[in-house]
């Protein structure tokens, strides 16, 4: 017998409700899936965009930045948007949901160069922290504090001056004559310059120059836009030490050339800010001489034997140069000149690869007051004390973090421009973070807005 079946009106209505609910659930799931896909597309687009970091900056200098100029030197928002959309489209094209980009816009970004290179400064400091670690930082700070304290103590001694002593009963120093007058020798050195006396005879000074008006620190730079969240971290002395270490590690200086830089004396440029290697070296040498003069003069003021020699020389000058015995400050003038010549010899030793102690003693003092003209012609060999780079570190740490950063960026930018395909590289077209807003159209013509802020600093947190 054949079975017969029937469906009641109630069952039919119930099935219609169930099918309607099922359809609504499917549609809701489809819409939710589209929303999730849109959110994933935004994240994928931003992550992929920032994966296009400038390779030379990372490989050579440990810096993460996106070149938003794409080799042209000027930020291209259109190219940024095109790149983002190109990375988002494959995500949106997968699955059965229908979700499309309606509008994609960049509403903010922060560049590497704005605010005196604040974003670059943070990355330089982070790089050195990772390289040195906590123990390295403590050692660096302790060493710097000791050296700074030594300099401050020497400056105090220098400010106190030297007490003039009666030379009437003093035996004049032998060898002092009209042709060997320490005061005239020092005056001649000051008038004719000291650079040639400090640079080793077998070293040729670089004559490279740069168009300083086109340097990042001198030109009008591209600024960021929008309101990008930023840290309010206060800068301190540790930052300057880290930046000084970064410059010494990444850039060339007189005693250590790295690669084929645009300027050979890059660290010296940070200290001098001139447009040529020669001028930057001269400025740095001048700063080193001034630093050494403080130490050398303090030693002359406090060492009994050297004060006796100053007294004897003053007595000799009173005879051969007709300087009255009662003339005030003659010994102080002699001390200043002697310290100056010793400082020139110190710097020559540093530029030759030797070392000079921050605080002199009788064994480390090299020049003789009775033969200053010979002292500036002869070299010194010293392997105890601080090297040229160590003295550069002291000079760098005295600069502001802003100057250290922006001048360091000057040199990095010029070096990258020497590389083929990066001739138009510009730091102020590099961005560290970006804010984007994207509008999507969903499966049922819904409109969704997504806003994201992303950057290299944020990706590390």
C-alpha positions as CSV (number, residue, x, y, z in Angstrom):
1,X,0.0,0.0,0.0
2,X,1.3,3.4,-0.9
3,X,1.8,5.9,1.9
4,X,0.4,9.4,1.6
5,X,1.7,12.5,3.4
6,X,0.4,16.0,3.9
7,X,1.6,19.3,5.4
8,X,-0.6,21.4,7.5
9,X,-0.9,25.2,7.1
10,X,0.8,25.6,10.5
11,X,3.7,23.5,9.4
12,X,4.0,25.5,6.2
13,X,4.0,28.7,8.1
14,X,6.6,27.3,10.5
15,X,8.9,26.3,7.7
16,X,8.6,29.7,6.2
17,X,9.6,31.3,9.5
18,X,12.5,28.8,9.8
19,X,13.7,29.5,6.3
20,X,13.4,33.2,6.9
21,X,15.5,33.0,10.0
22,X,18.0,30.8,8.3
23,X,18.3,33.2,5.4
24,X,18.7,36.1,7.9
25,X,21.4,34.2,9.8
26,X,23.2,33.5,6.5
27,X,22.9,37.1,5.5
28,X,24.0,38.3,8.9
29,X,27.0,35.9,8.8
30,X,27.8,37.1,5.3
31,X,27.7,40.8,6.5
32,X,29.8,40.0,9.6
33,X,32.3,38.1,7.5
34,X,32.5,41.1,5.2
35,X,33.2,43.4,8.1
36,X,35.9,41.2,9.4
37,X,37.4,40.9,6.0
38,X,37.4,44.7,5.6
39,X,39.2,45.1,9.0
40,X,41.7,42.4,7.9
41,X,42.2,44.2,4.6
42,X,43.0,47.5,6.4
43,X,45.6,45.8,8.7
44,X,47.1,43.9,5.8
45,X,47.3,47.0,3.7
46,X,49.1,49.0,6.4
47,X,51.4,46.2,7.5
48,X,52.3,45.5,3.9
49,X,52.8,49.2,3.1
50,X,55.2,49.6,6.0
51,X,57.1,46.4,4.9
52,X,58.4,48.6,2.1
53,X,60.9,50.2,4.4
54,X,63.9,52.0,2.9
55,X,66.5,49.1,2.7
56,X,69.7,51.1,3.0
57,X,68.5,52.9,6.1
58,X,67.9,49.6,7.8
59,X,70.9,47.7,6.6
60,X,73.5,50.4,7.1
61,X,72.0,52.5,9.9
62,X,69.5,50.4,11.8
63,X,66.6,52.8,11.0
64,X,63.1,51.9,10.0
65,X,61.4,54.4,7.7
66,X,59.1,54.2,4.7
67,X,60.3,56.3,1.8
68,X,57.0,58.0,0.9
69,X,58.7,59.8,-2.0
70,X,59.4,56.5,-3.8
71,X,62.7,57.7,-5.0
72,X,61.6,61.2,-6.1
73,X,62.3,63.1,-2.9
74,X,58.7,64.4,-2.4
75,X,56.0,62.7,-0.4
76,X,53.4,61.2,-2.7
77,X,50.1,60.6,-1.0
78,X,48.6,59.2,-4.2
79,X,51.3,56.5,-4.3
80,X,50.8,55.7,-0.7
81,X,47.1,55.2,-1.3
82,X,47.6,53.2,-4.5
83,X,50.0,50.9,-2.6
84,X,47.6,50.4,0.3
85,X,44.7,49.6,-2.1
86,X,46.8,47.1,-4.0
87,X,47.6,45.3,-0.8
88,X,44.0,45.3,0.4
89,X,42.3,44.1,-2.9
90,X,43.5,40.5,-2.7
91,X,42.1,40.2,0.8
92,X,38.7,41.6,-0.3
93,X,38.5,39.4,-3.4
94,X,38.6,36.1,-1.4
95,X,35.4,34.2,-0.2
96,X,31.8,34.7,-1.1
97,X,31.3,38.1,0.5
98,X,31.1,41.2,-1.6
99,X,33.0,44.0,0.0
100,X,34.7,46.8,-1.9
101,X,36.8,49.9,-1.2
102,X,34.8,53.1,-1.8
103,X,37.3,55.7,-0.5
104,X,40.9,55.4,0.8
105,X,42.5,58.5,2.2
106,X,45.7,59.4,4.2
107,X,44.7,61.9,6.9
108,X,48.0,62.1,8.8
109,X,51.6,61.0,8.9
110,X,54.8,61.9,10.8
111,X,58.1,62.3,8.9
112,X,61.6,61.4,10.0
113,X,62.9,65.0,9.8
114,X,60.2,67.1,11.5
115,X,60.8,68.5,15.0
116,X,64.6,68.3,14.5
117,X,64.5,64.6,13.6
118,X,62.6,63.5,16.7
119,X,61.5,60.2,15.1
120,X,64.9,59.4,13.8
121,X,66.4,60.4,17.2
122,X,64.2,57.8,19.0
123,X,65.3,55.1,16.6
124,X,69.0,55.9,16.9
125,X,68.7,55.8,20.7
126,X,66.8,52.6,20.5
127,X,69.4,51.0,18.2
128,X,72.2,51.9,20.6
129,X,70.3,50.6,23.6
130,X,69.8,47.3,22.0
131,X,73.5,47.1,21.0
132,X,74.9,48.3,24.3
133,X,72.4,46.9,26.8
134,X,72.0,48.1,30.4
135,X,75.6,47.2,31.4
136,X,76.9,49.2,28.4
137,X,74.8,52.2,29.3
138,X,75.9,52.2,33.0
139,X,79.6,51.9,31.9
140,X,79.1,54.7,29.4
141,X,77.5,57.0,31.9
142,X,80.0,56.3,34.6
143,X,82.9,56.9,32.3
144,X,81.4,60.1,31.0
145,X,80.6,61.4,34.5
146,X,84.2,60.8,35.6
147,X,85.6,62.6,32.6
148,X,83.1,65.5,33.0
149,X,84.0,65.8,36.6
150,X,87.7,65.9,35.8
151,X,87.1,68.7,33.2
152,X,85.0,70.7,35.7
153,X,87.7,70.5,38.3
154,X,90.3,71.6,35.8
155,X,88.2,74.6,34.8
156,X,87.9,75.6,38.4
157,X,91.7,75.6,38.8
158,X,92.0,77.6,35.6
159,X,89.5,80.2,36.8
160,X,91.4,80.6,40.0
161,X,94.4,81.7,38.0
162,X,98.1,81.6,38.9
163,X,99.8,83.7,41.6
164,X,102.6,85.8,40.3
165,X,105.9,85.2,42.1
166,X,108.8,87.6,42.6
167,X,111.4,86.9,40.0
168,X,114.0,89.4,41.2
169,X,116.0,86.6,43.0
170,X,115.3,83.9,40.4
171,X,118.0,82.4,38.2
172,X,117.0,83.1,34.6
173,X,116.2,80.1,32.4
174,X,119.0,79.1,30.0
175,X,118.4,79.2,26.3
176,X,116.0,82.1,26.3
177,X,117.0,84.8,23.8
178,X,115.6,87.3,21.3
179,X,115.4,84.5,18.7
180,X,114.0,82.0,21.2
181,X,111.3,84.0,22.9
182,X,108.4,81.8,24.0
183,X,106.0,84.6,23.8
184,X,106.9,85.4,20.2
185,X,106.8,81.8,19.2
186,X,103.3,81.4,20.5
187,X,102.2,84.6,18.9
188,X,103.6,83.4,15.5
189,X,101.8,80.1,15.8
190,X,98.5,81.8,16.6
191,X,98.9,84.2,13.6
192,X,99.9,81.5,11.1
193,X,97.4,78.8,12.1
194,X,97.7,75.5,13.9
195,X,96.0,73.0,11.5
196,X,99.2,72.2,9.7
197,X,101.0,71.7,13.0
198,X,98.4,69.2,14.3
199,X,97.9,67.0,11.2
200,X,100.6,64.3,10.8
201,X,103.0,65.1,8.0
202,X,102.3,61.9,6.1
203,X,98.5,62.5,6.0
204,X,96.8,64.4,3.2
205,X,93.8,66.5,4.4
206,X,90.6,65.7,2.5
207,X,89.5,68.6,0.3
208,X,85.9,67.2,-0.2
209,X,83.1,69.8,0.0
210,X,79.3,69.6,0.0
211,X,76.5,71.8,-1.0
212,X,75.5,72.7,2.5
213,X,72.4,74.7,1.4
214,X,70.9,71.4,0.2
215,X,71.6,69.6,3.5
216,X,68.6,68.5,5.5
217,X,69.5,70.9,8.4
218,X,69.7,73.9,6.0
219,X,66.8,73.5,3.5
220,X,63.1,73.9,4.0
221,X,61.8,70.5,4.9
222,X,58.5,68.7,4.2
223,X,56.4,68.6,7.4
224,X,54.1,65.9,8.6
225,X,50.3,66.4,8.8
226,X,47.4,65.3,11.0
227,X,47.3,64.3,14.7
228,X,49.5,61.3,15.2
229,X,49.9,60.1,18.8
230,X,53.4,60.7,20.1
231,X,55.3,60.0,23.2
232,X,56.1,62.8,25.7
233,X,59.3,61.2,26.9
234,X,61.8,63.8,28.2
235,X,65.3,63.8,26.7
236,X,68.3,63.5,29.1
237,X,72.1,63.1,29.1
238,X,71.8,59.4,28.3
239,X,70.3,60.4,25.0
240,X,73.3,62.5,24.1
241,X,75.6,59.7,25.0
242,X,73.7,57.2,22.9
243,X,73.6,59.6,19.9
244,X,77.4,60.3,20.3
245,X,78.0,56.5,20.2
246,X,75.7,56.1,17.2
247,X,77.6,58.8,15.3
248,X,81.0,57.3,16.1
249,X,79.7,53.8,15.1
250,X,78.0,54.7,11.8
251,X,80.0,57.7,10.5
252,X,83.6,58.3,9.4
253,X,86.0,60.5,11.2
254,X,89.6,61.6,10.6
255,X,91.2,58.5,12.1
256,X,88.6,56.0,10.8
257,X,87.1,56.2,7.3
258,X,84.1,54.0,6.6
259,X,83.2,53.2,3.0
260,X,83.2,56.0,0.5
261,X,81.4,58.8,2.3
262,X,80.2,62.1,0.7
263,X,82.5,63.9,3.3
264,X,85.4,62.0,4.9
265,X,85.2,63.8,8.2
266,X,81.5,63.2,9.1
267,X,81.8,63.2,12.8
268,X,83.8,66.4,12.5
269,X,80.9,67.9,10.5
270,X,78.6,67.2,13.3
271,X,80.9,69.2,15.6
272,X,81.7,72.0,13.0
273,X,78.7,72.2,10.7
274,X,80.9,73.5,7.8
275,X,80.6,72.7,4.1
276,X,84.1,71.2,3.7
277,X,86.3,68.5,5.3
278,X,89.1,71.0,5.9
279,X,86.9,73.5,7.7
280,X,85.2,70.8,9.8
281,X,88.6,69.4,10.8
282,X,89.9,72.8,11.7
283,X,86.8,73.5,13.8
284,X,87.2,70.2,15.6
285,X,90.9,70.7,16.2
286,X,90.2,74.1,17.6
287,X,87.7,72.6,20.0
288,X,90.1,69.9,21.0
289,X,92.9,72.4,21.6
290,X,90.5,74.4,23.8
291,X,89.6,71.3,25.7
292,X,93.2,70.3,26.2
293,X,94.3,73.9,27.1
294,X,92.0,73.7,30.2
295,X,93.7,70.6,31.4
296,X,97.2,71.6,30.6
297,X,96.9,75.1,32.2
298,X,95.4,73.5,35.3
299,X,98.5,71.3,35.5
300,X,100.9,74.2,35.1
301,X,99.1,76.1,37.8
302,X,99.3,73.2,40.3
303,X,102.7,71.6,39.6
304,X,105.5,73.0,41.6
305,X,108.2,72.2,39.1
306,X,106.4,73.8,36.2
307,X,105.7,76.9,38.2
308,X,109.4,77.2,38.9
309,X,110.2,76.9,35.2
310,X,107.6,79.6,34.5
311,X,109.3,81.8,37.1
312,X,112.7,81.2,35.6
313,X,111.6,81.9,32.1
314,X,110.0,85.2,33.2
315,X,113.3,86.2,34.8
316,X,115.1,85.5,31.5
317,X,112.6,87.4,29.5
318,X,113.0,90.4,31.8
319,X,116.6,90.5,30.6
320,X,116.5,89.6,26.9
321,X,113.2,91.1,26.0
322,X,113.3,94.0,28.3
323,X,110.2,93.0,30.1
324,X,110.0,94.8,33.5
325,X,110.4,92.5,36.4
326,X,107.3,93.9,38.0
327,X,105.1,93.5,35.0
328,X,101.9,91.8,36.1
329,X,100.6,88.5,34.7
330,X,103.8,87.8,32.7
331,X,103.9,84.3,34.2
332,X,100.2,83.8,33.5
333,X,100.8,84.8,29.9
334,X,103.7,82.4,29.7
335,X,101.6,79.6,31.2
336,X,98.8,80.2,28.7
337,X,101.2,80.1,25.8
338,X,103.0,76.9,27.1
339,X,99.6,75.2,27.6
340,X,98.6,76.1,24.1
341,X,101.7,74.6,22.5
342,X,101.4,71.5,24.6
343,X,97.7,71.3,23.4
344,X,98.8,71.4,19.8
345,X,101.2,68.6,20.4
346,X,98.4,66.7,22.2
347,X,96.1,67.0,19.3
348,X,98.8,66.0,16.8
349,X,99.3,62.8,18.9
350,X,95.5,62.1,18.8
351,X,95.3,62.6,15.0
352,X,98.3,60.2,14.7
353,X,96.4,57.5,16.5
354,X,97.9,58.0,19.9
355,X,96.3,58.6,23.3
356,X,96.5,61.6,25.7
357,X,95.3,61.4,29.3
358,X,92.6,63.8,30.3
359,X,94.6,64.9,33.3
360,X,98.3,65.4,32.8
361,X,101.1,64.6,35.2
362,X,104.9,65.1,35.0
363,X,105.4,61.9,33.0
364,X,102.8,62.7,30.3
365,X,103.9,66.3,29.8
366,X,106.1,66.6,26.7
367,X,107.0,70.1,25.8
368,X,109.8,72.3,27.2
369,X,109.4,76.0,27.7
370,X,113.0,76.6,26.6
371,X,112.4,74.9,23.2
372,X,108.8,75.5,22.1
373,X,109.7,75.9,18.5
374,X,111.1,72.4,18.4
375,X,108.1,71.0,20.3
376,X,105.6,71.9,17.5
377,X,107.8,70.2,14.9
378,X,108.3,66.9,16.7
379,X,105.8,64.2,17.1
380,X,104.8,62.5,20.4
381,X,104.2,58.8,21.0
382,X,101.6,58.1,23.7
383,X,99.6,55.0,24.4
384,X,98.1,56.0,27.8
385,X,94.9,58.0,28.1
386,X,92.0,58.7,25.7
387,X,92.0,58.2,22.0
388,X,90.9,60.7,19.3
389,X,87.5,59.1,19.2
390,X,87.1,59.3,23.0
391,X,87.8,63.0,22.9
392,X,85.2,63.3,20.0
393,X,82.7,61.5,22.3
394,X,83.3,64.2,24.9
395,X,82.7,67.0,22.4
396,X,79.7,65.3,20.9
397,X,78.1,64.8,24.3
398,X,78.3,68.6,24.9
399,X,76.1,69.2,21.8
400,X,72.3,69.2,22.0
401,X,70.4,66.1,21.0
402,X,68.7,68.1,18.2
403,X,72.0,69.2,16.6
404,X,73.5,65.7,17.0
405,X,70.5,64.1,15.3
406,X,69.9,66.5,12.4
407,X,73.6,66.7,11.4
408,X,73.9,63.0,11.6
409,X,70.9,62.8,9.3
410,X,72.7,65.2,7.0
411,X,75.6,62.8,6.5
412,X,73.4,59.7,6.2
413,X,71.3,61.4,3.6
414,X,74.3,62.5,1.5
415,X,75.8,59.0,1.7
416,X,72.6,57.3,0.5
417,X,72.4,59.8,-2.4
418,X,75.7,58.4,-3.7
419,X,74.1,55.0,-4.2
420,X,72.6,54.3,-7.6
421,X,68.8,54.5,-7.7
422,X,68.7,56.6,-4.5
423,X,70.1,59.9,-5.9
424,X,67.0,61.8,-4.9
425,X,66.7,60.3,-1.4
426,X,65.4,62.7,1.2
427,X,64.9,62.2,4.9
428,X,62.0,64.5,5.0
429,X,60.1,62.3,2.5
430,X,60.5,59.3,4.9
431,X,57.6,58.6,7.2
432,X,57.6,56.8,10.5
433,X,53.9,56.5,11.1
434,X,50.7,57.0,9.2
435,X,47.0,57.5,9.8
436,X,44.5,56.3,7.2
437,X,40.8,56.2,6.8
438,X,39.0,53.7,4.4
439,X,35.3,53.5,3.5
440,X,34.0,50.1,2.4
441,X,30.8,49.1,0.8
442,X,29.3,45.8,2.2
443,X,27.3,43.0,0.6
444,X,24.0,44.9,1.1
445,X,25.4,48.3,0.2
446,X,26.2,49.0,3.8
447,X,28.9,51.6,4.4
448,X,31.6,51.1,6.9
449,X,34.5,53.4,7.9
450,X,37.7,52.1,9.3
451,X,40.5,54.4,10.7
452,X,43.9,53.1,11.6
453,X,47.2,54.6,12.9
454,X,50.3,52.5,12.3
455,X,54.0,53.1,12.5
456,X,57.3,51.4,13.2
457,X,57.4,52.7,16.7
458,X,54.0,51.3,17.5
459,X,54.8,47.9,15.9
460,X,57.5,47.4,18.5
461,X,55.2,47.9,21.5
